[in-house]
Structures are given as structure tokens and as C-alpha cells.
Amino acid sequence: MLNHEIIPVTPFEQNCTLFWCTETKQAAVVDPGGDIEKIKAAINKHGLTLEKILITHAHLDHAGATNALATDYDVAIEGPHKEDQFWIDAIEQQKQMFGAAFSYAEKFIPNRFLAQNDTVNFGNITFEVYFCPGHTPGHIVFFHRQSKLAQVGDVLFSGSIGRTDFPRGDHTTLVNSIRENLFPLGDDVHFIPGHGPMSTFGQERRSNPHVSDAAVGAK
């Protein structure tokens, strides 16, 4: 069985998430953007063994503390998609842009890039991987089918979608990623966005002003 705790990190209140298998106490952290001591405290609080780090995309607030956490726990890094390598390479540049708040951020080397139809495992848990570019060219989403729970990073939010004005962002691609790769997973799927409150794909398909059926003229 899957359990989770959302840990808001960085000045951007990014939703880093600690997931764990309740049978084995093996865990994975998704998007450790910063505040590494908060992440460690949550791991200790639940008595977990960190098995791996998973990355949706390589923007600084999602990936800044990846290298530090992987080094401290000697665990593998899986994700994002290889198309986000240029954002990994730009972490130093991103850090300089945002100043002292991200002084800890470091470039990292994924042990495994991920792509559509891949899976990742920890304990008895399997996440399906969905390639959802648009916000960044290598953005991926993690989906646990048994729990009907997805971690979508900055692809989709409650009432909004990810920005596409960054380098290699594309609005049409993002909308297609959401409607063609995420919404078919089911209206009853709950999702954890990169920022803000959780929602469901059904709620967003009905009312999100950017990707709802009405917004795109879907029949």
C-alpha cells in the first residue's frame, strides 16, 4: 500500500512529496527542490529507508537539492526525461538568477532518464511514467494506478496549468500532454501538483479554464 506526505520546500512552496510502501517502509522522494533538513525529518519521522529520488523536471525549485540528498543517502536518481538535460546543465545559472535562497543548489547526474511507458519501483510500489512536455521539454508525471494518485509536477494545477514562457516551453504541447496523456487515466484520479492544493483530473477536465472540455471545444 502507498502512503505519502507532501513537504512544501523553497520560497516557492514547491510540493516535494515523500512516498513510501507501508509493507516494506521503503521510500522515494519526488522533487527535492530544497529544505533538505525538512525532507530528512519526514523520512525519520515515519521510520523509512530512502530507496531513490524521482524528478519530474529540472527547474531549480524541483531539483535543487537532488544531488545533496542523493549523496547523503547514497541512492539513485531517476528522471526526468533526457530532454531536460539542458535544464540540469543550467542549474548554476538558475541559482545565480535567484540568489542566496538557492545557494545550496547543485547540478546532478541522473542514474536513469525516464520516458513514456517506463516504470519505477520502490518497496512493493510501482509508478507508471508519463511523458508530458510543454512546461519543460523533458517533464514527466508519476502515476500509481492502484491508488489512483498522480504526481504531476508543474504540468497541471488546481484551476491552472504550467507556465510555457520558459526556454523550450510550448503551450500547445502542454495542453496536448494534459488532455491526451493525463485525462484518459480517469476523472477519479487525484493529483499532487508542483504547487498548491490537490485536485482531480475530472475537476480540471470540467472547470479548468485552460484545458477543460469547454475551453478546448471538446465534444
N, CA, C and O of each residue as an XYZ file, in Angstrom:
876
protein
N       0.841     -1.192      0.000
C       0.000      0.000      0.000
C       0.882      1.249      0.000
O       1.936      1.287      0.634
N       0.423      2.268     -0.726
C       1.171      3.518     -0.849
C       0.682      4.538      0.169
O      -0.520      4.705      0.377
N       1.637      5.217      0.798
C       1.310      6.363      1.647
C       2.192      7.525      1.206
O       3.184      7.325      0.505
N       1.827      8.747      1.621
C       2.629      9.886      1.200
C       2.484     11.046      2.166
O       1.518     11.136      2.924
N       3.470     11.931      2.119
C       3.411     13.206      2.824
C       3.951     14.283      1.901
O       5.044     14.146      1.352
N       3.195     15.346      1.729
C       3.627     16.491      0.931
C       4.449     17.416      1.819
O       4.028     17.767      2.921
N       5.625     17.810      1.332
C       6.553     18.642      2.100
C       6.836     19.907      1.286
O       7.693     19.871      0.402
N       6.151     21.021      1.549
C       6.437     22.247      0.801
C       7.863     22.731      1.077
O       8.271     22.866      2.230
N       8.609     22.988      0.008
C      10.011     23.395      0.144
C      10.285     24.618     -0.727
O       9.535     24.917     -1.656
N      11.359     25.311     -0.412
C      11.863     26.504     -1.100
C      10.911     27.677     -0.898
O       9.770     27.478     -0.482
N      11.365     28.901     -1.186
C      10.481     30.065     -1.098
C       9.276     29.977     -2.040
O       8.303     30.713     -1.874
N       9.341     29.069     -3.034
C       8.225     28.904     -3.965
C       7.184     27.902     -3.468
O       6.218     27.616     -4.175
N       7.371     27.364     -2.259
C       6.406     26.406     -1.676
C       6.121     25.261     -2.640
O       4.970     24.905     -2.892
N       7.190     24.701     -3.165
C       7.078     23.600     -4.119
C       6.722     22.310     -3.382
O       7.272     22.022     -2.319
N       5.793     21.533     -3.960
C       5.303     20.315     -3.307
C       6.250     19.133     -3.532
O       5.984     18.271     -4.369
N       7.348     19.098     -2.786
C       8.141     17.871     -2.691
C       7.267     16.828     -1.996
O       6.546     17.153     -1.053
N       7.327     15.574     -2.458
C       6.484     14.537     -1.849
C       7.319     13.323     -1.468
O       8.120     12.816     -2.253
N       7.105     12.881     -0.241
C       7.691     11.645      0.257
C       6.656     10.543      0.114
O       5.591     10.601      0.729
N       6.968      9.538     -0.699
C       6.100      8.377     -0.884
C       6.754      7.166     -0.230
O       7.978      7.036     -0.234
N       5.937      6.285      0.330
C       6.515      5.053      0.863
C       5.558      3.879      0.787
O       4.336      4.025      0.765
N       6.179      2.701      0.749
C       5.465      1.428      0.776
C       5.212      1.068      2.239
O       6.159      0.937      3.016
N       3.961      0.909      2.616
C       3.650      0.659      4.024
C       4.103     -0.715      4.476
O       4.328     -0.927      5.667
N       4.245     -1.667      3.538
C       4.685     -3.015      3.921
C       6.190     -3.066      4.203
O       6.621     -3.722      5.152
N       6.984     -2.380      3.389
C       8.436     -2.507      3.474
C       9.116     -1.295      4.106
O      10.278     -1.370      4.503
N       8.383     -0.167      4.199
C       8.949      1.105      4.687
C      10.039      1.642      3.761
O      10.830      2.496      4.165
N      10.087      1.150      2.529
C      10.988      1.708      1.516
C      10.313      2.943      0.921
O       9.101      2.960      0.709
N      11.113      3.971      0.656
C      10.540      5.266      0.273
C      11.216      5.850     -0.951
O      12.324      5.465     -1.327
N      10.507      6.800     -1.564
C      11.058      7.613     -2.649
C      10.658      9.057     -2.403
O       9.549      9.330     -1.943
N      11.550      9.972     -2.704
C      11.260     11.403     -2.629
C      11.139     11.940     -4.050
O      12.027     11.734     -4.878
N      10.040     12.626     -4.324
C       9.847     13.255     -5.628
C      10.099     14.754     -5.506
O       9.503     15.433     -4.670
N      10.987     15.250     -6.347
C      11.283     16.683     -6.485
C      11.787     17.346     -5.202
O      11.113     18.211     -4.642
N      12.973     16.941     -4.736
C      13.567     17.592     -3.573
C      14.232     18.912     -3.974
O      15.441     18.960     -4.199
N      13.445     19.965     -4.061
C      13.958     21.238     -4.544
C      14.810     21.995     -3.553
O      15.629     22.827     -3.944
N      14.628     21.717     -2.269
C      15.377     22.424     -1.234
C      14.917     22.002      0.142
O      14.208     21.008      0.294
N      15.331     22.778      1.166
C      14.945     22.482      2.557
C      15.203     21.024      2.894
O      14.314     20.310      3.360
N      16.432     20.594      2.652
C      16.769     19.179      2.773
C      16.545     18.654      4.191
O      16.217     17.480      4.361
N      16.713     19.492      5.203
C      16.506     19.037      6.581
C      15.037     18.710      6.848
O      14.738     17.799      7.620
N      14.122     19.444      6.219
C      12.694     19.115      6.349
C      12.396     17.753      5.735
O      11.605     16.979      6.273
N      13.029     17.469      4.614
C      12.819     16.181      3.945
C      13.374     15.044      4.808
O      12.722     14.016      4.987
N      14.576     15.237      5.337
C      15.173     14.221      6.200
C      14.326     13.981      7.454
O      14.162     12.845      7.899
N      13.794     15.069      8.013
C      12.967     14.937      9.220
C      11.728     14.099      8.948
O      11.319     13.304      9.793
N      11.128     14.271      7.774
C       9.942     13.480      7.427
C      10.302     12.012      7.243
O       9.556     11.133      7.674
N      11.436     11.739      6.610
C      11.887     10.358      6.450
C      12.074      9.699      7.814
O      11.645      8.566      8.030
N      12.713     10.415      8.726
C      12.960      9.879     10.077
C      11.673      9.712     10.865
O      11.496      8.724     11.578
N      10.777     10.679     10.733
C       9.512     10.647     11.484
C       8.720      9.374     11.188
O       8.110      8.789     12.084
N       8.736      8.956      9.926
C       7.963      7.774      9.532
C       8.781      6.486      9.593
O       8.272      5.416      9.260
N      10.042      6.576     10.014
C      10.886      5.387     10.125
C      11.155      4.709      8.802
O      11.081      3.484      8.702
N      11.466      5.495      7.781
C      11.587      4.979      6.425
C      13.041      4.798      5.998
O      13.955      5.390      6.571
N      13.228      3.969      4.981
C      14.512      3.826      4.309
C      14.381      4.407      2.910
O      13.622      3.893      2.089
N      15.119      5.478      2.636
C      15.033      6.092      1.307
C      15.713      5.198      0.288
O      16.871      4.814      0.451
N      14.976      4.872     -0.768
C      15.494      3.966     -1.803
C      15.905      4.704     -3.063
O      16.863      4.314     -3.732
N      15.169      5.792     -3.396
C      15.543      6.531     -4.605
C      14.908      7.918     -4.600
O      14.000      8.214     -3.823
N      15.422      8.754     -5.499
C      14.902     10.102     -5.721
C      14.338     10.157     -7.132
O      14.976      9.701     -8.080
N      13.150     10.711     -7.269
C      12.473     10.813     -8.559
C      12.279     12.290     -8.907
O      11.909     13.092     -8.049
N      12.532     12.642    -10.166
C      12.483     14.033    -10.602
C      11.490     14.179    -11.760
O      11.597     13.486    -12.772
N      10.517     15.097    -11.598
C       9.570     15.360    -12.691
C      10.188     16.234    -13.770
O       9.989     15.992    -14.960
N      10.946     17.262    -13.351
C      11.622     18.150    -14.293
C      12.704     18.906    -13.539
O      12.730     18.906    -12.308
N      13.600     19.551    -14.283
C      14.833     20.046    -13.672
C      14.848     21.537    -13.380
O      15.917     22.145    -13.339
N      13.673     22.140    -13.175
C      13.682     23.515    -12.686
C      14.219     23.543    -11.254
O      14.078     22.573    -10.508
N      14.827     24.650    -10.886
C      15.580     24.761     -9.646
C      14.756     24.415     -8.409
O      15.250     23.733     -7.511
N      13.510     24.875     -8.352
C      12.691     24.657     -7.151
C      12.233     23.215     -7.019
O      11.721     22.826     -5.970
N      12.408     22.419     -8.062
C      12.051     20.997     -8.023
C      13.259     20.089     -7.862
O      13.135     18.965     -7.376
N      14.424     20.570     -8.267
C      15.583     19.674     -8.343
C      16.840     20.194     -7.656
O      17.879     19.536     -7.702
N      16.769     21.360     -7.021
C      17.970     21.994     -6.498
C      18.735     21.196     -5.460
O      19.963     21.260     -5.418
N      18.028     20.436     -4.612
C      18.694     19.669     -3.549
C      18.860     18.191     -3.903
O      19.195     17.379     -3.040
N      18.632     17.847     -5.151
C      18.708     16.446     -5.580
C      20.076     15.838     -5.296
O      20.174     14.762     -4.705
N      21.119     16.522     -5.714
C      22.464     15.959     -5.558
C      22.824     15.784     -4.090
O      23.398     14.765     -3.706
N      22.487     16.779     -3.265
C      22.808     16.694     -1.837
C      22.083     15.531     -1.176
O      22.680     14.793     -0.392
N      20.792     15.359     -1.487
C      20.016     14.285     -0.874
C      20.505     12.919     -1.351
O      20.614     11.983     -0.558
N      20.798     12.806     -2.643
C      21.291     11.533     -3.182
C      22.633     11.161     -2.567
O      22.898      9.989     -2.299
N      23.480     12.165     -2.345
C      24.790     11.914     -1.746
C      24.657     11.489     -0.289
O      25.320     10.549      0.150
N      23.800     12.180      0.460
C      23.636     11.871      1.881
C      23.104     10.460      2.109
O      23.497      9.798      3.070
N      22.211      9.994      1.229
C      21.591      8.679      1.421
C      22.169      7.613      0.495
O      21.802      6.443      0.595
N      23.063      8.004     -0.399
C      23.671      7.071     -1.353
C      22.592      6.313     -2.126
O      22.569      5.083     -2.141
N      21.698      7.072     -2.767
C      20.591      6.474     -3.522
C      20.622      6.967     -4.964
O      21.265      7.966     -5.288
N      19.912      6.238     -5.818
C      19.851      6.559     -7.237
C      18.865      7.698     -7.499
O      17.920      7.921     -6.742
N      19.119      8.402     -8.589
C      18.233      9.465     -9.079
C      17.624      8.969    -10.384
O      18.346      8.583    -11.304
N      16.283      8.980    -10.465
C      15.593      8.551    -11.677
C      14.704      9.688    -12.172
O      13.918     10.254    -11.412
N      14.845     10.017    -13.475
C      14.141     11.148    -14.045
C      15.036     12.376    -14.026
O      16.070     12.395    -13.358
N      14.632     13.392    -14.757
C      13.464     13.467    -15.638
C      13.720     12.764    -16.969
O      14.543     11.852    -17.038
N      13.025     13.179    -18.018
C      13.293     12.719    -19.377
C      14.576     13.387    -19.866
O      14.918     14.481    -19.417
N      15.281     12.738    -20.778
C      16.573     13.242    -21.249
C      16.483     14.623    -21.885
O      17.487     15.332    -21.957
N      15.284     15.021    -22.354
C      15.140     16.343    -22.967
C      15.310     17.477    -21.958
O      15.438     18.636    -22.352
N      15.311     17.161    -20.664
C      15.545     18.192    -19.647
C      17.015     18.303    -19.243
O      17.338     18.999    -18.280
N      17.901     17.631    -19.964
C      19.324     17.720    -19.627
C      19.804     19.171    -19.652
O      20.635     19.562    -18.832
N      19.286     19.971    -20.588
C      19.770     21.348    -20.680
C      19.369     22.163    -19.452
O      20.064     23.112    -19.087
N      18.258     21.803    -18.813
C      17.879     22.479    -17.556
C      18.781     22.014    -16.412
O      19.123     22.810    -15.537
N      19.169     20.740    -16.405
C      20.129     20.265    -15.405
C      21.447     21.027    -15.564
O      22.045     21.466    -14.582
N      21.887     21.176    -16.815
C      23.134     21.885    -17.085
C      23.048     23.350    -16.667
O      24.070     23.977    -16.386
N      21.840     23.894    -16.624
C      21.649     25.311    -16.320
C      21.386     25.584    -14.841
O      21.037     26.708    -14.481
N      21.544     24.582    -13.980
C      21.236     24.797    -12.562
C      22.109     25.897    -11.963
O      21.611     26.705    -11.178
N      23.368     25.951    -12.302
C      24.226     27.019    -11.791
C      23.720     28.384    -12.237
O      23.709     29.333    -11.453
N      23.308     28.480    -13.476
C      22.768     29.738    -13.997
C      21.458     30.089    -13.294
O      21.231     31.246    -12.942
N      20.595     29.087    -13.090
C      19.341     29.323    -12.372
C      19.624     29.814    -10.958
O      18.962     30.728    -10.467
N      20.615     29.202    -10.303
C      20.964     29.558     -8.927
C      21.391     31.028     -8.838
O      20.977     31.745     -7.927
N      22.205     31.459     -9.772
C      22.656     32.846     -9.769
C      21.494     33.813     -9.971
O      21.491     34.917     -9.426
N      20.520     33.393    -10.750
C      19.372     34.247    -11.033
C      18.521     34.490     -9.782
O      17.982     35.579     -9.590
N      18.409     33.462     -8.938
C      17.526     33.561     -7.772
C      18.262     33.879     -6.474
O      17.624     34.120     -5.449
N      19.585     33.885     -6.501
C      20.346     34.406     -5.375
C      20.469     33.476     -4.195
O      20.435     32.253     -4.335
N      20.614     34.085     -3.015
C      21.006     33.364     -1.801
C      20.022     32.271     -1.405
O      20.422     31.275     -0.802
N      18.750     32.437     -1.731
C      17.741     31.453     -1.324
C      18.017     30.073     -1.911
O      17.567     29.064     -1.369
N      18.757     30.028     -3.020
C      19.056     28.749     -3.665
C      20.555     28.495     -3.728
O      21.035     27.816     -4.635
N      21.290     29.034     -2.774
C      22.755     28.908     -2.793
C      23.225     27.462     -2.687
O      24.343     27.147     -3.097
N      22.396     26.582     -2.146
C      22.740     25.169     -1.951
C      22.638     24.351     -3.238
O      23.178     23.247     -3.304
N      21.965     24.865     -4.248
C      21.604     24.063     -5.422
C      22.838     23.600     -6.186
O      23.818     24.334     -6.311
N      22.775     22.359     -6.700
C      23.881     21.770     -7.444
C      23.343     21.004     -8.651
O      22.223     20.493     -8.641
N      24.157     20.943     -9.667
C      23.863     20.067    -10.798
C      23.879     18.610    -10.329
O      24.576     18.278     -9.370
N      23.130     17.758    -10.983
C      23.097     16.343    -10.619
C      23.171     15.488    -11.878
O      22.922     15.961    -12.987
N      23.517     14.234    -11.683
C      23.589     13.288    -12.799
C      22.565     12.181    -12.561
O      22.749     11.368    -11.655
N      21.495     12.129    -13.347
C      20.522     11.040    -13.175
C      21.167      9.678    -13.428
O      21.948      9.509    -14.365
N      20.830      8.718    -12.581
C      21.237      7.342    -12.850
C      20.433      6.742    -13.986
O      20.862      5.794    -14.645
N      19.249      7.318    -14.203
C      18.366      6.792    -15.238
C      17.421      7.904    -15.685
O      16.649      8.430    -14.883
N      17.485      8.259    -16.967
C      16.448      9.109    -17.532
C      15.200      8.252    -17.752
O      15.294      7.036    -17.920
N      14.043      8.892    -17.750
C      12.780      8.167    -17.867
C      12.012      8.621    -19.107
O      12.184      9.742    -19.585
N      11.170      7.736    -19.614
C      10.399      8.017    -20.819
C       9.018      7.378    -20.705
O       8.756      6.584    -19.801
N       8.143      7.739    -21.636
C       6.795      7.182    -21.686
C       6.836      5.661    -21.610
O       7.642      5.019    -22.283
N       5.958      5.086    -20.784
C       5.796      3.640    -20.596
C       6.859      3.005    -19.711
O       6.829      1.794    -19.493
N       7.810      3.805    -19.190
C       8.712      3.272    -18.172
C       7.959      3.078    -16.861
O       6.857      3.596    -16.681
N       8.561      2.335    -15.960
C       8.052      2.239    -14.591
C       9.212      2.453    -13.632
O      10.371      2.215    -13.971
N       8.876      2.909    -12.419
C       9.856      2.997    -11.347
C       9.299      2.257    -10.145
O       8.088      2.226     -9.927
N      10.194      1.662     -9.365
C       9.770      0.813     -8.254
C      10.508      1.162     -6.983
O      11.690      1.505     -7.018
N       9.814      1.074     -5.855
C      10.434      1.116     -4.530
C       9.545      0.306     -3.598
O       8.320      0.425     -3.638
N      10.166     -0.518     -2.758
C       9.370     -1.446     -1.971
C       8.486     -2.275     -2.894
O       8.954     -2.811     -3.898
N       7.203     -2.376     -2.548
C       6.242     -3.102     -3.379
C       5.424     -2.170     -4.269
O       4.379     -2.559     -4.792
N       5.898     -0.954     -4.434
C       5.173      0.070     -5.178
C       5.744      0.213     -6.586
O       6.960      0.196     -6.775
N       4.857      0.354     -7.570
C       5.260      0.646     -8.944
C       4.561      1.914     -9.411
O       3.336      2.020     -9.348
N       5.351      2.878     -9.880
C       4.824      4.079    -10.521
C       4.954      3.920    -12.030
O       5.995      3.495    -12.530
N       3.896      4.262    -12.747
C       3.964      4.369    -14.201
C       4.459      5.772    -14.565
O       4.158      6.746    -13.874
N       5.214      5.857    -15.648
C       5.789      7.127    -16.087
C       5.077      7.604    -17.350
O       4.897      6.848    -18.305
N       4.675      8.880    -17.334
C       4.035      9.502    -18.491
C       4.843     10.723    -18.909
O       5.135     11.592    -18.088
N       5.202     10.785    -20.182
C       5.976     11.885    -20.737
C       5.016     13.023    -21.076
O       4.143     12.878    -21.932
N       5.188     14.160    -20.394
C       4.242     15.275    -20.522
C       4.982     16.591    -20.745
O       5.003     17.439    -19.853
N       5.584     16.775    -21.908
C       6.318     18.008    -22.185
C       5.387     19.201    -22.373
O       4.172     19.056    -22.504
N       5.993     20.370    -22.380
C       5.252     21.615    -22.579
C       5.717     22.682    -21.612
O       6.092     23.777    -22.030
N       5.696     22.376    -20.306
C       6.268     23.281    -19.306
C       7.783     23.265    -19.441
O       8.417     24.318    -19.509
N       8.358     22.083    -19.478
C       9.732     21.869    -19.930
C       9.679     20.751    -20.971
O       8.706     19.999    -21.023
N      10.716     20.638    -21.795
C      10.657     19.619    -22.854
C      10.825     18.196    -22.356
O      10.519     17.248    -23.079
N      11.313     18.031    -21.115
C      11.532     16.688    -20.588
C      10.731     16.372    -19.342
O      11.143     15.543    -18.531
N       9.591     17.025    -19.184
C       8.767     16.832    -17.981
C       8.082     15.471    -18.009
O       7.566     15.043    -19.041
N       8.086     14.795    -16.856
C       7.374     13.525    -16.725
C       6.429     13.579    -15.524
O       6.553     14.435    -14.647
N       5.490     12.649    -15.511
C       4.492     12.512    -14.450
C       4.554     11.085    -13.918
O       4.752     10.136    -14.677
N       4.381     10.944    -12.604
C       4.358      9.623    -11.968
C       2.931      9.277    -11.567
O       2.224     10.108    -10.997
N       2.505      8.048    -11.863
C       1.129      7.622    -11.599
C       1.118      6.271    -10.892
O       1.726      5.307    -11.357
N       0.410      6.217     -9.749
C       0.216      4.948     -9.041
C      -1.210      4.488     -9.297
O      -2.161      5.029     -8.733
N      -1.345      3.492    -10.147
C      -2.664      3.101    -10.644
C      -3.564      2.569     -9.533
O      -4.757      2.869     -9.514
N      -3.009      1.778     -8.603
C      -3.844      1.195     -7.551
C      -4.464      2.259     -6.646
O      -5.600      2.110     -6.195
N      -3.730      3.314     -6.386
C      -4.232      4.390     -5.528
C      -4.959      5.483     -6.305
O      -5.572      6.371     -5.713
N      -4.890      5.414     -7.638
C      -5.428      6.473     -8.496
C      -4.891      7.831     -8.057
O      -5.638      8.785     -7.835
N      -3.554      7.878     -7.941
C      -2.862      9.075     -7.475
C      -1.703      9.379     -8.417
O      -0.922      8.492     -8.761
N      -1.597     10.640     -8.831
C      -0.524     11.065     -9.713
C       0.247     12.231     -9.098
O      -0.322     13.073     -8.401
N       1.530     12.263     -9.365
C       2.358     13.437     -9.049
C       2.692     14.071    -10.387
O       3.394     13.476    -11.205
N       2.184     15.289    -10.613
C       2.234     15.865    -11.957
C       3.207     17.028    -12.093
O       3.272     17.642    -13.158
N       3.970     17.351    -11.041
C       4.904     18.458    -11.158
C       4.194     19.731    -11.584
O       3.125     20.054    -11.066
N       4.789     20.457    -12.531
C       4.227     21.732    -12.965
C       3.466     21.624    -14.281
O       3.343     22.613    -15.004
N       2.955     20.438    -14.602
C       2.129     20.284    -15.793
C       0.744     20.884    -15.571
O       0.247     21.646    -16.401
N       0.127     20.532    -14.441
C      -1.268     20.862    -14.178
C      -1.432     21.265    -12.721
O      -0.825     20.679    -11.825
N      -2.266     22.281    -12.502
C      -2.579     22.733    -11.146
C      -4.086     22.772    -10.964
O      -4.842     22.637    -11.927
N      -4.513     22.956     -9.740
C      -5.927     23.183     -9.467
C      -6.331     24.524    -10.078
O      -5.974     25.580     -9.556
N      -7.066     24.479    -11.170
C      -7.540     25.688    -11.822
C      -6.559     26.351    -12.762
O      -6.837     27.444    -13.256
N      -5.415     25.728    -13.028
C      -4.432     26.352    -13.907
C      -3.545     25.281    -14.539
O      -3.733     24.084    -14.317
N      -2.578     25.735    -15.327
C      -1.598     24.850    -15.948
C      -0.214     25.481    -15.802
O      -0.089     26.632    -15.385
N       0.821     24.720    -16.148
C       2.179     25.216    -16.024
C       2.492     26.348    -16.991
O       1.878     26.469    -18.051
N       3.453     27.168    -16.606
C       3.920     28.232    -17.480
C       4.626     27.648    -18.696
O       5.243     26.586    -18.620
N       4.528     28.356    -19.817
C       5.198     27.894    -21.035
C       6.086     28.979    -21.638
O       6.477     28.895    -22.802
N       6.405     30.004    -20.834
C       7.235     31.096    -21.333
C       8.715     30.897    -21.021
O       9.526     31.787    -21.279
N       9.072     29.747    -20.472
C      10.471     29.422    -20.250
C      11.087     28.881    -21.550
O      10.356     28.506    -22.467
N      12.435     28.839    -21.634
C      13.062     28.257    -22.818
C      12.540     26.849    -23.117
O      12.483     25.990    -22.238
N      12.167     26.642    -24.365
C      11.661     25.364    -24.885
C      10.331     24.950    -24.251
O       9.968     23.775    -24.282
N       9.609     25.908    -23.681
C       8.229     25.659    -23.274
C       7.309     25.819    -24.479
O       7.638     26.538    -25.423
N       6.158     25.150    -24.448
C       5.229     25.260    -25.574
C       3.809     25.000    -25.089
O       3.507     23.928    -24.565
N       2.939     25.995    -25.268
C       1.578     25.918    -24.728
C       0.776     24.784    -25.362
O       0.142     24.001    -24.656
N       0.803     24.696    -26.677
C       0.015     23.660    -27.357
C       0.461     22.260    -26.935
O      -0.364     21.374    -26.711
N       1.769     22.077    -26.829
C       2.308     20.790    -26.387
C       1.835     20.458    -24.980
O       1.481     19.315    -24.692
N       1.828     21.467    -24.097
C       1.392     21.236    -22.722
C      -0.076     20.826    -22.667
O      -0.429     19.866    -21.981
N      -0.926     21.545    -23.381
C      -2.359     21.207    -23.401
C      -2.559     19.787    -23.917
O      -3.356     19.029    -23.363
N      -1.843     19.427    -24.972
C      -1.956     18.072    -25.511
C      -1.470     17.031    -24.512
O      -2.055     15.953    -24.407
N      -0.411     17.340    -23.784
C       0.089     16.401    -22.774
C      -0.986     16.104    -21.733
O      -1.192     14.954    -21.344
N      -1.663     17.153    -21.292
C      -2.682     17.002    -20.257
C      -3.879     16.226    -20.787
O      -4.347     15.280    -20.152
N      -4.365     16.628    -21.943
C      -5.619     16.045    -22.438
C      -5.422     14.643    -23.032
O      -6.327     13.811    -22.977
N      -4.250     14.388    -23.594
C      -4.041     13.106    -24.265
C      -3.343     12.077    -23.379
O      -3.495     10.873    -23.588
N      -2.572     12.548    -22.382
C      -1.793     11.604    -21.586
C      -2.292     11.476    -20.151
O      -2.130     10.424    -19.533
N      -2.898     12.536    -19.614
C      -3.331     12.504    -18.214
C      -4.832     12.279    -18.064
O      -5.241     11.373    -17.337
N      -5.654     13.070    -18.725
C      -7.099     12.939    -18.539
C      -7.620     11.533    -18.845
O      -8.553     11.092    -18.174
N      -7.068     10.805    -19.821
C      -7.554      9.434    -20.057
C      -7.319      8.476    -18.885
O      -7.906      7.395    -18.854
N      -6.482      8.849    -17.932
C      -6.260      7.987    -16.774
C      -7.490      7.906    -15.878
O      -7.611      6.983    -15.072
N      -8.409      8.870    -16.014
C      -9.665      8.773    -15.282
C     -10.017     10.029    -14.502
O      -9.146     10.662    -13.904
N     -11.299     10.390    -14.510
C     -11.764     11.560    -13.769
C     -11.537     11.418    -12.270
O     -11.425     12.417    -11.560
N     -11.468     10.178    -11.785
C     -11.357      9.961    -10.336
C      -9.916      9.944     -9.845
O      -9.670      9.669     -8.671
N      -8.963     10.231    -10.720
C      -7.557     10.282    -10.304
C      -7.283     11.588     -9.565
O      -7.531     12.670    -10.096
N      -6.774     11.485     -8.349
C      -6.311     12.647     -7.601
C      -4.870     12.945     -8.002
O      -4.101     12.031     -8.299
N      -4.510     14.220     -8.009
C      -3.123     14.538     -8.355
C      -2.534     15.562     -7.396
O      -3.218     16.444     -6.877
N      -1.225     15.400     -7.186
C      -0.426     16.346     -6.415
C       0.295     17.233     -7.420
O       1.135     16.744     -8.176
N      -0.012     18.522     -7.446
C       0.682     19.415     -8.370
C       2.008     19.890     -7.782
O       2.312     19.629     -6.618
N       2.780     20.579     -8.590
C       4.046     21.103     -8.114
C       3.904     22.216     -7.095
O       4.826     22.473     -6.320
N       2.757     22.877     -7.091
C       2.490     23.961     -6.150
C       0.981     23.974     -5.880
O       0.186     23.676     -6.771
N       0.594     24.316     -4.660
C      -0.816     24.484     -4.352
C      -1.537     23.199     -4.004
O      -0.915     22.151     -3.835
N      -2.864     23.287     -3.898
C      -3.656     22.158     -3.406
C      -3.857     21.060     -4.444
O      -3.717     21.281     -5.647
N      -4.187     19.877     -3.947
C      -4.516     18.753     -4.811
C      -5.851     18.986     -5.505
O      -6.656     19.815     -5.080
N      -6.067     18.239     -6.582
C      -7.344     18.260     -7.288
C      -7.520     16.889     -7.941
O      -6.778     15.952     -7.643
N      -8.497     16.781     -8.823
C      -8.697     15.555     -9.600
C      -8.694     15.902    -11.087
O      -8.984     17.033    -11.475
N      -8.364     14.914    -11.904
C      -8.410     15.141    -13.346
C      -9.831     15.475    -13.793
O     -10.023     16.282    -14.703
N     -10.824     14.859    -13.157
C     -12.206     15.153    -13.523
C     -12.586     16.595    -13.254
O     -13.240     17.235    -14.077
N     -12.174     17.107    -12.100
C     -12.460     18.504    -11.772
C     -11.826     19.446    -12.792
O     -12.454     20.409    -13.233
N     -10.586     19.164    -13.162
C      -9.898     20.036    -14.122
C     -10.483     19.879    -15.520
O     -10.564     20.856    -16.265
N     -10.884     18.696    -15.881
C     -11.496     18.498    -17.197
C     -12.822     19.234    -17.305
O     -13.225     19.662    -18.387
N     -13.502     19.375    -16.154
C     -14.792     20.075    -16.148
C     -14.644     21.596    -16.072
O     -15.420     22.317    -16.699
N     -13.659     22.097    -15.311
C     -13.697     23.522    -14.980
C     -12.401     24.297    -15.190
O     -12.407     25.522    -15.064
N     -11.293     23.636    -15.503
C     -10.037     24.362    -15.672
C     -10.136     25.254    -16.913
O     -10.422     24.756    -18.002
N      -9.907     26.556    -16.768
C     -10.123     27.466    -17.904
C      -9.164     27.266    -19.058
O      -9.382     27.817    -20.137
N      -8.112     26.494    -18.862
C      -7.121     26.286    -19.911
C      -7.280     24.960    -20.643
O      -6.975     24.869    -21.832
N      -7.755     23.930    -19.944
C      -7.766     22.588    -20.548
C      -9.087     21.842    -20.373
O      -9.160     20.654    -20.685
N     -10.120     22.502    -19.887
C     -11.410     21.826    -19.741
C     -11.981     21.483    -21.104
O     -11.537     22.003    -22.127
N     -12.977     20.597    -21.105
C     -13.637     20.248    -22.360
C     -14.182     21.499    -23.025
O     -14.058     21.657    -24.240
N     -14.787     22.395    -22.246
C     -15.355     23.619    -22.809
C     -14.270     24.530    -23.374
O     -14.453     25.154    -24.420
N     -13.130     24.603    -22.667
C     -12.069     25.504    -23.094
C     -11.474     25.111    -24.444
O     -11.084     25.970    -25.235
N     -11.410     23.821    -24.695
C     -10.794     23.358    -25.938
C     -11.823     22.948    -26.988
O     -11.468     22.516    -28.085
N     -13.099     23.087    -26.639
C     -14.158     22.762    -27.591
C     -14.355     21.284    -27.812
O     -14.799     20.861    -28.880
N     -14.017     20.479    -26.785
C     -14.176     19.025    -26.909
C     -15.632     18.643    -26.887
O     -16.441     19.268    -26.202
N     -15.969     17.600    -27.651
C     -17.344     17.133    -27.678
C     -17.566     16.141    -26.549
O     -18.670     15.621    -26.391
